[in-house]
Amino acid sequence: MDIFQVVGLGIVASVVLLLVRKERPELSLGLSLVVGLMLFFVILPRLSSVIAVFGNLATESGIEPLYFGIILKVLAISYVADLGASICRDAGEEMVATRVEMAGKILILVSALPIVQEVLNVIRTLMS
Amino acid sequence: MLSVDLIFKIAGLAIIVSVLHSVLKQAGKEEYAWLVTLTGIVIVLTLVTGLVADFFDSVRSTFQLP
């Protein structure tokens, strides 16, 4: 089962990281990044199956594919920005981490603009 | 996707680099010690960039991004 694999990998990695961080702090950053990415790759097939199911639901229920694409894009941006920010925070660079997170938020806002305009149009048509 | 051996490979590399570093420092060759550490960092970075490239590709494919 995937959860055993993830937890096993996490425990082994944090024990090894404990040793590496004491000896060579600069190498421990690369190692923690590798572990984070491996944990993502373990969970990737489950994630893509969930996305496929939601994709079918969206197309069946007649939602415009644009909106589902935006949702996926926002999810991807938030995930990657969070990974980058936590890696920077792991290295002790708090300022860089907050900058990465802010850039992620702005990108999410930019990609969600079409939905906001659509909502405004609907409201305008209702009002008039 | 990758098994656990990558973790142990990097950990082994880190241990070797730190042992070499301290040995060279004891022997009084400070700059060689730092050269060894630098090569260790470069090797780990090349490994990591390969994995990060795979990560970005798989994110791009699962989230159907352009």
N, CA and C atoms of all chains as a GROMACS GRO file, in nm:
protein
  582
    1MET      N    1   0.087  -0.118   0.000
    1MET     CA    2   0.000   0.000   0.000
    1MET      C    3   0.090   0.122   0.000
    2ASP      N    4   0.039   0.227  -0.066
    2ASP     CA    5   0.127   0.341  -0.089
    2ASP      C    6   0.168   0.408   0.041
    3ILE      N    7   0.076   0.411   0.137
    3ILE     CA    8   0.107   0.490   0.258
    3ILE      C    9   0.226   0.428   0.330
    4PHE      N   10   0.238   0.295   0.327
    4PHE     CA   11   0.352   0.232   0.394
    4PHE      C   12   0.481   0.272   0.324
    5GLN      N   13   0.473   0.273   0.189
    5GLN     CA   14   0.592   0.311   0.113
    5GLN      C   15   0.632   0.454   0.148
    6VAL      N   16   0.535   0.545   0.150
    6VAL     CA   17   0.565   0.686   0.176
    6VAL      C   18   0.624   0.702   0.315
    7VAL      N   19   0.559   0.639   0.414
    7VAL     CA   20   0.605   0.659   0.552
    7VAL      C   21   0.742   0.596   0.569
    8GLY      N   22   0.762   0.476   0.509
    8GLY     CA   23   0.892   0.410   0.521
    8GLY      C   24   1.001   0.497   0.462
    9LEU      N   25   0.971   0.549   0.342
    9LEU     CA   26   1.071   0.634   0.275
    9LEU      C   27   1.100   0.756   0.361
   10GLY      N   28   0.994   0.816   0.417
   10GLY     CA   29   1.014   0.938   0.497
   10GLY      C   30   1.100   0.910   0.619
   11ILE      N   31   1.074   0.797   0.687
   11ILE     CA   32   1.149   0.768   0.809
   11ILE      C   33   1.296   0.743   0.775
   12VAL      N   34   1.318   0.658   0.674
   12VAL     CA   35   1.457   0.627   0.637
   12VAL      C   36   1.530   0.756   0.600
   13ALA      N   37   1.462   0.838   0.520
   13ALA     CA   38   1.526   0.959   0.472
   13ALA      C   39   1.557   1.054   0.587
   14SER      N   40   1.465   1.067   0.684
   14SER     CA   41   1.493   1.165   0.789
   14SER      C   42   1.604   1.116   0.879
   15VAL      N   43   1.616   0.983   0.895
   15VAL     CA   44   1.729   0.934   0.975
   15VAL      C   45   1.859   0.966   0.904
   16VAL      N   46   1.864   0.936   0.774
   16VAL     CA   47   1.987   0.962   0.699
   16VAL      C   48   2.015   1.112   0.697
   17LEU      N   49   1.908   1.191   0.682
   17LEU     CA   50   1.928   1.337   0.676
   17LEU      C   51   1.985   1.389   0.807
   18LEU      N   52   1.944   1.326   0.919
   18LEU     CA   53   1.996   1.370   1.049
   18LEU      C   54   2.148   1.361   1.048
   19LEU      N   55   2.198   1.248   0.994
   19LEU     CA   56   2.344   1.229   0.992
   19LEU      C   57   2.408   1.328   0.896
   20VAL      N   58   2.352   1.336   0.775
   20VAL     CA   59   2.416   1.420   0.672
   20VAL      C   60   2.412   1.566   0.715
   21ARG      N   61   2.302   1.609   0.779
   21ARG     CA   62   2.293   1.751   0.815
   21ARG      C   63   2.399   1.787   0.918
   22LYS      N   64   2.432   1.690   1.004
   22LYS     CA   65   2.535   1.723   1.105
   22LYS      C   66   2.671   1.731   1.038
   23GLU      N   67   2.699   1.635   0.944
   23GLU     CA   68   2.832   1.631   0.884
   23GLU      C   69   2.848   1.739   0.779
   24ARG      N   70   2.760   1.734   0.675
   24ARG     CA   71   2.776   1.825   0.561
   24ARG      C   72   2.644   1.898   0.542
   25PRO      N   73   2.620   2.013   0.604
   25PRO     CA   74   2.489   2.077   0.591
   25PRO      C   75   2.456   2.112   0.447
   26GLU      N   76   2.559   2.145   0.364
   26GLU     CA   77   2.523   2.188   0.228
   26GLU      C   78   2.473   2.072   0.144
   27LEU      N   79   2.520   1.950   0.172
   27LEU     CA   80   2.471   1.836   0.093
   27LEU      C   81   2.332   1.793   0.138
   28SER      N   82   2.297   1.828   0.262
   28SER     CA   83   2.168   1.779   0.313
   28SER      C   84   2.053   1.844   0.238
   29LEU      N   85   2.077   1.963   0.184
   29LEU     CA   86   1.968   2.029   0.109
   29LEU      C   87   1.935   1.948  -0.016
   30GLY      N   88   2.041   1.905  -0.089
   30GLY     CA   89   2.016   1.824  -0.208
   30GLY      C   90   1.944   1.697  -0.172
   31LEU      N   91   1.986   1.638  -0.060
   31LEU     CA   92   1.924   1.510  -0.021
   31LEU      C   93   1.778   1.531   0.016
   32SER      N   94   1.745   1.640   0.089
   32SER     CA   95   1.603   1.658   0.127
   32SER      C   96   1.520   1.687   0.003
   33LEU      N   97   1.579   1.758  -0.094
   33LEU     CA   98   1.503   1.783  -0.217
   33LEU      C   99   1.476   1.652  -0.290
   34VAL      N  100   1.577   1.564  -0.295
   34VAL     CA  101   1.559   1.436  -0.363
   34VAL      C  102   1.449   1.356  -0.294
   35VAL      N  103   1.449   1.356  -0.161
   35VAL     CA  104   1.348   1.279  -0.089
   35VAL      C  105   1.210   1.337  -0.117
   36GLY      N  106   1.198   1.470  -0.114
   36GLY     CA  107   1.067   1.531  -0.141
   36GLY      C  108   1.015   1.493  -0.278
   37LEU      N  109   1.104   1.494  -0.378
   37LEU     CA  110   1.059   1.461  -0.514
   37LEU      C  111   1.024   1.314  -0.524
   38MET      N  112   1.100   1.229  -0.455
   38MET     CA  113   1.068   1.086  -0.463
   38MET      C  114   0.932   1.059  -0.400
   39LEU      N  115   0.902   1.130  -0.291
   39LEU     CA  116   0.770   1.111  -0.229
   39LEU      C  117   0.661   1.154  -0.326
   40PHE      N  118   0.688   1.259  -0.404
   40PHE     CA  119   0.588   1.300  -0.502
   40PHE      C  120   0.572   1.192  -0.608
   41PHE      N  121   0.685   1.135  -0.653
   41PHE     CA  122   0.674   1.036  -0.759
   41PHE      C  123   0.600   0.912  -0.711
   42VAL      N  124   0.610   0.881  -0.581
   42VAL     CA  125   0.538   0.764  -0.530
   42VAL      C  126   0.388   0.788  -0.540
   43ILE      N  127   0.343   0.912  -0.515
   43ILE     CA  128   0.199   0.938  -0.506
   43ILE      C  129   0.144   0.980  -0.641
   44LEU      N  130   0.232   0.998  -0.743
   44LEU     CA  131   0.190   1.054  -0.872
   44LEU      C  132   0.079   0.973  -0.940
   45PRO      N  133   0.089   0.838  -0.952
   45PRO     CA  134  -0.018   0.767  -1.023
   45PRO      C  135  -0.154   0.789  -0.959
   46ARG      N  136  -0.160   0.790  -0.825
   46ARG     CA  137  -0.291   0.816  -0.761
   46ARG      C  138  -0.343   0.953  -0.801
   47LEU      N  139  -0.252   1.052  -0.802
   47LEU     CA  140  -0.295   1.189  -0.831
   47LEU      C  141  -0.350   1.196  -0.973
   48SER      N  142  -0.279   1.132  -1.069
   48SER     CA  143  -0.325   1.145  -1.208
   48SER      C  144  -0.459   1.072  -1.226
   49SER      N  145  -0.482   0.962  -1.150
   49SER     CA  146  -0.612   0.896  -1.165
   49SER      C  147  -0.722   0.986  -1.110
   50VAL      N  148  -0.697   1.054  -0.998
   50VAL     CA  149  -0.799   1.145  -0.943
   50VAL      C  150  -0.829   1.254  -1.044
   51ILE      N  151  -0.722   1.309  -1.105
   51ILE     CA  152  -0.744   1.418  -1.201
   51ILE      C  153  -0.823   1.365  -1.320
   52ALA      N  154  -0.796   1.242  -1.363
   52ALA     CA  155  -0.870   1.187  -1.478
   52ALA      C  156  -1.018   1.176  -1.442
   53VAL      N  157  -1.048   1.128  -1.321
   53VAL     CA  158  -1.189   1.113  -1.282
   53VAL      C  159  -1.257   1.248  -1.282
   54PHE      N  160  -1.191   1.349  -1.223
   54PHE     CA  161  -1.254   1.482  -1.218
   54PHE      C  162  -1.268   1.538  -1.359
   55GLY      N  163  -1.172   1.504  -1.447
   55GLY     CA  164  -1.182   1.553  -1.584
   55GLY      C  165  -1.307   1.497  -1.650
   56ASN      N  166  -1.329   1.366  -1.633
   56ASN     CA  167  -1.450   1.308  -1.693
   56ASN      C  168  -1.574   1.373  -1.635
   57LEU      N  169  -1.576   1.390  -1.501
   57LEU     CA  170  -1.693   1.453  -1.439
   57LEU      C  171  -1.716   1.591  -1.500
   58ALA      N  172  -1.609   1.668  -1.516
   58ALA     CA  173  -1.625   1.805  -1.566
   58ALA      C  174  -1.681   1.801  -1.707
   59THR      N  175  -1.625   1.715  -1.794
   59THR     CA  176  -1.675   1.717  -1.932
   59THR      C  177  -1.819   1.665  -1.936
   60GLU      N  178  -1.851   1.564  -1.854
   60GLU     CA  179  -1.989   1.512  -1.860
   60GLU      C  180  -2.088   1.619  -1.814
   61SER      N  181  -2.052   1.690  -1.706
   61SER     CA  182  -2.150   1.785  -1.652
   61SER      C  183  -2.151   1.912  -1.734
   62GLY      N  184  -2.078   1.915  -1.846
   62GLY     CA  185  -2.092   2.028  -1.937
   62GLY      C  186  -2.019   2.153  -1.893
   63ILE      N  187  -1.930   2.141  -1.790
   63ILE     CA  188  -1.854   2.261  -1.754
   63ILE      C  189  -1.755   2.289  -1.865
   64GLU      N  190  -1.733   2.417  -1.891
   64GLU     CA  191  -1.640   2.452  -1.998
   64GLU      C  192  -1.502   2.399  -1.963
   65PRO      N  193  -1.431   2.333  -2.056
   65PRO     CA  194  -1.299   2.278  -2.022
   65PRO      C  195  -1.201   2.385  -1.977
   66LEU      N  196  -1.227   2.511  -2.016
   66LEU     CA  197  -1.135   2.617  -1.974
   66LEU      C  198  -1.127   2.622  -1.822
   67TYR      N  199  -1.243   2.612  -1.755
   67TYR     CA  200  -1.242   2.629  -1.610
   67TYR      C  201  -1.168   2.515  -1.543
   68PHE      N  202  -1.190   2.391  -1.594
   68PHE     CA  203  -1.119   2.279  -1.530
   68PHE      C  204  -0.969   2.293  -1.552
   69GLY      N  205  -0.931   2.346  -1.671
   69GLY     CA  206  -0.788   2.369  -1.696
   69GLY      C  207  -0.731   2.468  -1.597
   70ILE      N  208  -0.811   2.573  -1.567
   70ILE     CA  209  -0.763   2.674  -1.472
   70ILE      C  210  -0.746   2.610  -1.335
   71ILE      N  211  -0.843   2.526  -1.295
   71ILE     CA  212  -0.831   2.461  -1.164
   71ILE      C  213  -0.703   2.380  -1.157
   72LEU      N  214  -0.676   2.303  -1.264
   72LEU     CA  215  -0.554   2.221  -1.265
   72LEU      C  216  -0.431   2.308  -1.258
   73LYS      N  217  -0.434   2.419  -1.334
   73LYS     CA  218  -0.317   2.506  -1.336
   73LYS      C  219  -0.292   2.564  -1.197
   74VAL      N  220  -0.401   2.606  -1.132
   74VAL     CA  221  -0.384   2.663  -0.997
   74VAL      C  222  -0.329   2.558  -0.903
   75LEU      N  223  -0.379   2.434  -0.914
   75LEU     CA  224  -0.327   2.327  -0.828
   75LEU      C  225  -0.178   2.307  -0.852
   76ALA      N  226  -0.140   2.303  -0.980
   76ALA     CA  227   0.001   2.277  -1.011
   76ALA      C  228   0.089   2.390  -0.956
   77ILE      N  229   0.044   2.516  -0.979
   77ILE     CA  230   0.124   2.629  -0.932
   77ILE      C  231   0.138   2.623  -0.780
   78SER      N  232   0.028   2.594  -0.710
   78SER     CA  233   0.037   2.596  -0.564
   78SER      C  234   0.129   2.484  -0.516
   79TYR      N  235   0.123   2.368  -0.582
   79TYR     CA  236   0.206   2.258  -0.536
   79TYR      C  237   0.354   2.290  -0.557
   80VAL      N  238   0.388   2.336  -0.678
   80VAL     CA  239   0.530   2.361  -0.708
   80VAL      C  240   0.581   2.478  -0.622
   81ALA      N  241   0.499   2.582  -0.606
   81ALA     CA  242   0.544   2.696  -0.525
   81ALA      C  243   0.565   2.652  -0.381
   82ASP      N  244   0.476   2.566  -0.331
   82ASP     CA  245   0.493   2.522  -0.194
   82ASP      C  246   0.620   2.440  -0.179
   83LEU      N  247   0.648   2.354  -0.279
   83LEU     CA  248   0.772   2.274  -0.272
   83LEU      C  249   0.893   2.367  -0.271
   84GLY      N  250   0.894   2.464  -0.362
   84GLY     CA  251   1.009   2.555  -0.368
   84GLY      C  252   1.025   2.633  -0.239
   85ALA      N  253   0.912   2.682  -0.186
   85ALA     CA  254   0.921   2.762  -0.064
   85ALA      C  255   0.972   2.678   0.052
   86SER      N  256   0.926   2.553   0.061
   86SER     CA  257   0.971   2.474   0.176
   86SER      C  258   1.117   2.436   0.160
   87ILE      N  259   1.162   2.417   0.035
   87ILE     CA  260   1.305   2.388   0.017
   87ILE      C  261   1.388   2.508   0.060
   88CYS      N  262   1.345   2.628   0.021
   88CYS     CA  263   1.420   2.748   0.062
   88CYS      C  264   1.417   2.761   0.213
   89ARG      N  265   1.299   2.733   0.273
   89ARG     CA  266   1.291   2.746   0.420
   89ARG      C  267   1.381   2.643   0.485
   90ASP      N  268   1.389   2.521   0.422
   90ASP     CA  269   1.477   2.416   0.475
   90ASP      C  270   1.621   2.465   0.477
   91ALA      N  271   1.658   2.541   0.375
   91ALA     CA  272   1.797   2.587   0.369
   91ALA      C  273   1.819   2.706   0.460
   92GLY      N  274   1.711   2.755   0.525
   92GLY     CA  275   1.728   2.865   0.619
   92GLY      C  276   1.706   3.000   0.554
   93GLU      N  277   1.663   3.003   0.428
   93GLU     CA  278   1.643   3.132   0.361
   93GLU      C  279   1.496   3.171   0.370
   94GLU      N  280   1.457   3.228   0.484
   94GLU     CA  281   1.315   3.259   0.504
   94GLU      C  282   1.268   3.363   0.404
   95MET      N  283   1.352   3.462   0.376
   95MET     CA  284   1.308   3.571   0.287
   95MET      C  285   1.284   3.517   0.147
   96VAL      N  286   1.375   3.431   0.100
   96VAL     CA  287   1.356   3.376  -0.035
   96VAL      C  288   1.228   3.295  -0.039
   97ALA      N  289   1.201   3.219   0.068
   97ALA     CA  290   1.081   3.134   0.069
   97ALA      C  291   0.956   3.220   0.058
   98THR      N  292   0.951   3.331   0.134
   98THR     CA  293   0.829   3.414   0.126
   98THR      C  294   0.818   3.476  -0.012
   99ARG      N  295   0.929   3.513  -0.074
   99ARG     CA  296   0.921   3.569  -0.211
   99ARG      C  297   0.865   3.465  -0.306
  100VAL      N  298   0.911   3.341  -0.294
  100VAL     CA  299   0.861   3.237  -0.384
  100VAL      C  300   0.711   3.219  -0.363
  101GLU      N  301   0.670   3.218  -0.237
  101GLU     CA  302   0.526   3.199  -0.210
  101GLU      C  303   0.446   3.316  -0.267
  102MET      N  304   0.499   3.437  -0.253
  102MET     CA  305   0.424   3.553  -0.305
  102MET      C  306   0.410   3.542  -0.456
  103ALA      N  307   0.521   3.502  -0.521
  103ALA     CA  308   0.513   3.488  -0.668
  103ALA      C  309   0.410   3.382  -0.704
  104GLY      N  310   0.405   3.274  -0.628
  104GLY     CA  311   0.306   3.171  -0.655
  104GLY      C  312   0.166   3.225  -0.642
  105LYS      N  313   0.141   3.305  -0.537
  105LYS     CA  314   0.005   3.359  -0.517
  105LYS      C  315  -0.032   3.449  -0.633
  106ILE      N  316   0.065   3.534  -0.676
  106ILE     CA  317   0.032   3.626  -0.784
  106ILE      C  318   0.002   3.548  -0.912
  107LEU      N  319   0.081   3.442  -0.937
  107LEU     CA  320   0.056   3.364  -1.060
  107LEU      C  321  -0.081   3.298  -1.053
  108ILE      N  322  -0.119   3.251  -0.933
  108ILE     CA  323  -0.252   3.190  -0.920
  108ILE      C  324  -0.359   3.293  -0.950
  109LEU      N  325  -0.339   3.414  -0.895
  109LEU     CA  326  -0.439   3.521  -0.918
  109LEU      C  327  -0.450   3.551  -1.067
  110VAL      N  328  -0.333   3.558  -1.133
  110VAL     CA  329  -0.335   3.590  -1.276
  110VAL      C  330  -0.411   3.483  -1.352
  111SER      N  331  -0.385   3.354  -1.318
  111SER     CA  332  -0.450   3.249  -1.397
  111SER      C  333  -0.597   3.237  -1.361
  112ALA      N  334  -0.641   3.296  -1.250
  112ALA     CA  335  -0.783   3.286  -1.214
  112ALA      C  336  -0.861   3.406  -1.266
  113LEU      N  337  -0.793   3.502  -1.333
  113LEU     CA  338  -0.863   3.623  -1.378
  113LEU      C  339  -0.981   3.593  -1.469
  114PRO      N  340  -0.970   3.503  -1.569
  114PRO     CA  341  -1.085   3.481  -1.656
  114PRO      C  342  -1.211   3.445  -1.579
  115ILE      N  343  -1.195   3.367  -1.472
  115ILE     CA  344  -1.315   3.329  -1.395
  115ILE      C  345  -1.377   3.453  -1.331
  116VAL      N  346  -1.292   3.541  -1.279
  116VAL     CA  347  -1.344   3.660  -1.214
  116VAL      C  348  -1.422   3.743  -1.315
  117GLN      N  349  -1.363   3.758  -1.437
  117GLN     CA  350  -1.434   3.837  -1.538
  117GLN      C  351  -1.567   3.771  -1.572
  118GLU      N  352  -1.566   3.638  -1.581
  118GLU     CA  353  -1.692   3.569  -1.617
  118GLU      C  354  -1.799   3.596  -1.512
  119VAL      N  355  -1.758   3.590  -1.385
  119VAL     CA  356  -1.856   3.614  -1.278
  119VAL      C  357  -1.910   3.755  -1.289
  120LEU      N  358  -1.819   3.852  -1.316
  120LEU     CA  359  -1.867   3.991  -1.328
  120LEU      C  360  -1.966   4.002  -1.443
  121ASN      N  361  -1.936   3.935  -1.556
  121ASN     CA  362  -2.030   3.943  -1.668
  121ASN      C  363  -2.167   3.889  -1.628
  122VAL      N  364  -2.166   3.774  -1.558
  122VAL     CA  365  -2.295   3.715  -1.520
  122VAL      C  366  -2.371   3.812  -1.431
  123ILE      N  367  -2.298   3.874  -1.336
  123ILE     CA  368  -2.366   3.967  -1.246
  123ILE      C  369  -2.422   4.084  -1.326
  124ARG      N  370  -2.342   4.133  -1.423
  124ARG     CA  371  -2.388   4.249  -1.499
  124ARG      C  372  -2.514   4.213  -1.576
  125THR      N  373  -2.514   4.093  -1.637
  125THR     CA  374  -2.634   4.059  -1.714
  125THR      C  375  -2.754   4.045  -1.619
  126LEU      N  376  -2.730   3.991  -1.498
  126LEU     CA  377  -2.843   3.976  -1.405
  126LEU      C  378  -2.897   4.113  -1.367
  127MET      N  379  -2.801   4.204  -1.342
  127MET     CA  380  -2.845   4.335  -1.293
  127MET      C  381  -2.923   4.408  -1.402
  128SER      N  382  -2.876   4.394  -1.528
  128SER     CA  383  -2.941   4.481  -1.630
  128SER      C  384  -3.078   4.426  -1.668
  129MET      N  385   0.911   0.621  -0.824
  129MET     CA  386   0.983   0.599  -0.951
  129MET      C  387   1.123   0.547  -0.914
  130LEU      N  388   1.199   0.619  -0.833
  130LEU     CA  389   1.332   0.569  -0.797
  130LEU      C  390   1.321   0.495  -0.666
  131SER      N  391   1.402   0.397  -0.649
  131SER     CA  392   1.398   0.326  -0.521
  131SER      C  393   1.484   0.404  -0.422
  132VAL      N  394   1.511   0.340  -0.311
  132VAL     CA  395   1.571   0.413  -0.200
  132VAL      C  396   1.721   0.430  -0.225
  133ASP      N  397   1.773   0.365  -0.332
  133ASP     CA  398   1.920   0.363  -0.340
  133ASP      C  399   1.976   0.502  -0.366
  134LEU      N  400   1.895   0.591  -0.428
  134LEU     CA  401   1.948   0.725  -0.455
  134LEU      C  402   1.979   0.796  -0.323
  135ILE      N  403   1.890   0.773  -0.223
  135ILE     CA  404   1.914   0.838  -0.094
  135ILE      C  405   2.047   0.790  -0.036
  136PHE      N  406   2.066   0.657  -0.041
  136PHE     CA  407   2.189   0.604   0.020
  136PHE      C  408   2.311   0.643  -0.062
  137LYS      N  409   2.291   0.659  -0.193
  137LYS     CA  410   2.406   0.702  -0.276
  137LYS      C  411   2.451   0.841  -0.232
  138ILE      N  412   2.353   0.933  -0.218
  138ILE     CA  413   2.390   1.070  -0.179
  138ILE      C  414   2.444   1.072  -0.037
  139ALA      N  415   2.384   0.990   0.052
  139ALA     CA  416   2.431   0.988   0.191
  139ALA      C  417   2.575   0.936   0.196
  140GLY      N  418   2.601   0.831   0.116
  140GLY     CA  419   2.738   0.777   0.114
  140GLY      C  420   2.835   0.881   0.064
  141LEU      N  421   2.792   0.952  -0.042
  141LEU     CA  422   2.879   1.057  -0.096
  141LEU      C  423   2.907   1.162   0.012
  142ALA      N  424   2.802   1.200   0.085
  142ALA     CA  425   2.820   1.303   0.187
  142ALA      C  426   2.918   1.257   0.294
  143ILE      N  427   2.904   1.129   0.333
  143ILE     CA  428   2.993   1.079   0.439
  143ILE      C  429   3.137   1.077   0.388
  144ILE      N  430   3.156   1.029   0.264
  144ILE     CA  431   3.292   1.024   0.209
  144ILE      C  432   3.352   1.163   0.204
  145VAL      N  433   3.270   1.260   0.156
  145VAL     CA  434   3.322   1.396   0.143
  145VAL      C  435   3.359   1.451   0.280
  146SER      N  436   3.275   1.423   0.380
  146SER     CA  437   3.306   1.482   0.511
  146SER      C  438   3.430   1.416   0.570
  147VAL      N  439   3.444   1.283   0.549
  147VAL     CA  440   3.565   1.217   0.603
  147VAL      C  441   3.688   1.273   0.534
  148LEU      N  442   3.681   1.282   0.400
  148LEU     CA  443   3.797   1.336   0.327
  148LEU      C  444   3.828   1.477   0.373
  149HIS      N  445   3.721   1.554   0.394
  149HIS     CA  446   3.739   1.693   0.435
  149HIS      C  447   3.816   1.700   0.566
  150SER      N  448   3.772   1.619   0.663
  150SER     CA  449   3.839   1.629   0.794
  150SER      C  450   3.980   1.573   0.785
  151VAL      N  451   3.999   1.465   0.705
  151VAL     CA  452   4.134   1.409   0.693
  151VAL      C  453   4.227   1.513   0.633
  152LEU      N  454   4.182   1.575   0.523
  152LEU     CA  455   4.269   1.674   0.457
  152LEU      C  456   4.294   1.793   0.549
  153LYS      N  457   4.190   1.828   0.628
  153LYS     CA  458   4.210   1.943   0.718
  153LYS      C  459   4.316   1.908   0.822
  154GLN      N  460   4.308   1.780   0.876
  154GLN     CA  461   4.412   1.741   0.973
  154GLN      C  462   4.549   1.748   0.908
  155ALA      N  463   4.555   1.703   0.778
  155ALA     CA  464   4.687   1.698   0.713
  155ALA      C  465   4.735   1.839   0.678
  156GLY      N  466   4.653   1.940   0.710
  156GLY     CA  467   4.700   2.076   0.688
  156GLY      C  468   4.670   2.127   0.550
  157LYS      N  469   4.607   2.046   0.462
  157LYS     CA  470   4.579   2.091   0.324
  157LYS      C  471   4.435   2.144   0.319
  158GLU      N  472   4.415   2.262   0.372
  158GLU     CA  473   4.279   2.318   0.385
  158GLU      C  474   4.213   2.334   0.249
  159GLU      N  475   4.288   2.386   0.151
  159GLU     CA  476   4.220   2.418   0.024
  159GLU      C  477   4.178   2.291  -0.047
  160TYR      N  478   4.260   2.182  -0.036
  160TYR     CA  479   4.217   2.058  -0.102
  160TYR      C  480   4.091   2.006  -0.037
  161ALA      N  481   4.082   2.026   0.096
  161ALA     CA  482   3.960   1.980   0.165
  161ALA      C  483   3.839   2.048   0.104
  162TRP      N  484   3.853   2.179   0.085
  162TRP     CA  485   3.737   2.251   0.029
  162TRP      C  486   3.712   2.210  -0.115
  163LEU      N  487   3.820   2.175  -0.189
  163LEU     CA  488   3.797   2.129  -0.327
  163LEU      C  489   3.716   2.001  -0.326
  164VAL      N  490   3.747   1.911  -0.233
  164VAL     CA  491   3.673   1.784  -0.227
  164VAL      C  492   3.527   1.812  -0.196
  165THR      N  493   3.503   1.903  -0.099
  165THR     CA  494   3.364   1.935  -0.064
  165THR      C  495   3.292   1.994  -0.184
  166LEU      N  496   3.363   2.078  -0.257
  166LEU     CA  497   3.300   2.142  -0.374
  166LEU      C  498   3.261   2.036  -0.477
  167THR      N  499   3.352   1.941  -0.503
  167THR     CA  500   3.317   1.838  -0.602
  167THR      C  501   3.199   1.756  -0.552
  168GLY      N  502   3.194   1.730  -0.422
  168GLY     CA  503   3.079   1.657  -0.369
  168GLY      C  504   2.950   1.731  -0.394
  169ILE      N  505   2.954   1.862  -0.369
  169ILE     CA  506   2.832   1.942  -0.391
  169ILE      C  507   2.794   1.940  -0.538
  170VAL      N  508   2.893   1.951  -0.627
  170VAL     CA  509   2.861   1.955  -0.771
  170VAL      C  510   2.798   1.823  -0.813
  171ILE      N  511   2.852   1.712  -0.764
  171ILE     CA  512   2.796   1.581  -0.802
  171ILE      C  513   2.651   1.571  -0.755
  172VAL      N  514   2.626   1.611  -0.629
  172VAL     CA  515   2.490   1.600  -0.577
  172VAL      C  516   2.398   1.690  -0.657
  173LEU      N  517   2.448   1.810  -0.694
  173LEU     CA  518   2.361   1.902  -0.768
  173LEU      C  519   2.325   1.845  -0.904
  174THR      N  520   2.422   1.780  -0.972
  174THR     CA  521   2.387   1.723  -1.103
  174THR      C  522   2.281   1.616  -1.086
  175LEU      N  523   2.296   1.532  -0.980
  175LEU     CA  524   2.192   1.430  -0.956
  175LEU      C  525   2.058   1.497  -0.935
  176VAL      N  526   2.059   1.602  -0.853
  176VAL     CA  527   1.932   1.663  -0.814
  176VAL      C  528   1.867   1.732  -0.932
  177THR      N  529   1.948   1.799  -1.016
  177THR     CA  530   1.886   1.870  -1.129
  177THR      C  531   1.820   1.770  -1.223
  178GLY      N  532   1.882   1.652  -1.240
  178GLY     CA  533   1.817   1.552  -1.325
  178GLY      C  534   1.680   1.517  -1.271
  179LEU      N  535   1.674   1.496  -1.140
  179LEU     CA  536   1.546   1.457  -1.079
  179LEU      C  537   1.446   1.571  -1.085
  180VAL      N  538   1.493   1.696  -1.066
  180VAL     CA  539   1.400   1.810  -1.070
  180VAL      C  540   1.343   1.824  -1.210
  181ALA      N  541   1.428   1.799  -1.313
  181ALA     CA  542   1.376   1.807  -1.451
  181ALA      C  543   1.267   1.703  -1.472
  182ASP      N  544   1.290   1.581  -1.422
  182ASP     CA  545   1.185   1.479  -1.436
  182ASP      C  546   1.059   1.523  -1.362
  183PHE      N  547   1.078   1.582  -1.242
  183PHE     CA  548   0.963   1.626  -1.163
  183PHE      C  549   0.881   1.729  -1.240
  184PHE      N  550   0.949   1.828  -1.300
  184PHE     CA  551   0.873   1.931  -1.372
  184PHE      C  552   0.801   1.871  -1.491
  185ASP      N  553   0.868   1.776  -1.560
  185ASP     CA  554   0.801   1.714  -1.676
  185ASP      C  555   0.676   1.640  -1.631
  186SER      N  556   0.688   1.563  -1.520
  186SER     CA  557   0.571   1.485  -1.478
  186SER      C  558   0.461   1.578  -1.428
  187VAL      N  559   0.496   1.690  -1.363
  187VAL     CA  560   0.391   1.783  -1.321
  187VAL      C  561   0.324   1.840  -1.444
  188ARG      N  562   0.407   1.875  -1.544
  188ARG     CA  563   0.348   1.934  -1.665
  188ARG      C  564   0.256   1.835  -1.732
  189SER      N  565   0.290   1.706  -1.727
  189SER     CA  566   0.204   1.610  -1.798
  189SER      C  567   0.080   1.579  -1.715
  190THR      N  568   0.091   1.560  -1.584
  190THR     CA  569  -0.030   1.523  -1.508
  190THR      C  570  -0.127   1.639  -1.504
  191PHE      N  571  -0.081   1.764  -1.492
  191PHE     CA  572  -0.175   1.875  -1.479
  191PHE      C  573  -0.209   1.934  -1.615
  192GLN      N  574  -0.169   1.863  -1.724
  192GLN     CA  575  -0.204   1.907  -1.859
  192GLN      C  576  -0.167   2.054  -1.882
  193LEU      N  577  -0.052   2.094  -1.833
  193LEU     CA  578  -0.010   2.234  -1.856
  193LEU      C  579   0.055   2.241  -1.993
  194PRO      N  580   0.063   2.361  -2.052
  194PRO     CA  581   0.125   2.371  -2.186
  194PRO      C  582   0.271   2.331  -2.184
   0.00000   0.00000   0.00000
